[in-house]
Structures are given as structure tokens and as C-alpha cells.
Amino acid sequence: QVQLVESGGNLVQPGGSLRVSCAASGSTSSIILFGWYRQAPGKERELVATITTGGNTKYAEAVKGRFTISKDNAKTRVFLQMNSLTPEDTAVYYCYAARFIDTDYRAYWGQGTQVTVSS
């Protein structure tokens, strides 16, 4: 099993910056992919960014050039640096991890951290 706990969500002004974190525990050695998703009220959960164990990253078009995903070497911590924030970035941000065990992919989710962009 893998447990994920997000932190760092806060109120920030438009144009400001914020970094959210995800602490992973359990069977972290078998994780092959980390990601960040977000969900605003009345909207579907959407992918924000992903990072593989090899360090390859992908970003949603809406955040490309503004957000950066990173991780530590032990695969116990994942970060999302958010710059040039706008009110449209307001959402609950969720940490995601995927494992590959015995030819089977397994997905895990954190409970989310609130990010509010407002003046």
C-alpha cells in the first residue's frame, strides 16, 4: 500500500506563487509515476502534471510554463511549484502515485489540499 498526504495549500494573491507538497509512505520503492491533479467546484478532476522515476515530466497546457513538478530521490516527497497564479487555478490539489506490481497497475490518491487565488 501507498499513503499520500498533501500540504502547503493556502490563500494567495493573483500573480503570486505557492508550493504544495506530497509526503509518500508505504511501498514507495515500487512507484513508477507521481502526479498532481486538481478539482474546482462543479468541474471534473483534471491532470496538472506528472513525473516518472526517470525524471520525465509532462504538464497540462493550462499550466505549462508556470508550474513545475519535482520529486526527491527516495520517492518519498513530491512537489508542485506554482507561479503566476490566477483565480482559475483555485482548486483542491491532489497527489497521485502509480505502482506496477505483478503486471498490474495500481493507483493511489491523497485527500487534497486547498489552493485559493484571490485578492
ABEGO torsion letter per residue (X at the ends): XBBBBBBGBBBBBBGBBBBBBBBBBEBAAABABBBBBBBBBGBBBBBABBBBAAGBBBBBAAABGABBBBBBAAGABBBBBBBGBBAAABBBBBBBBBBBBGGBBBBBBBAEBBBBBBX
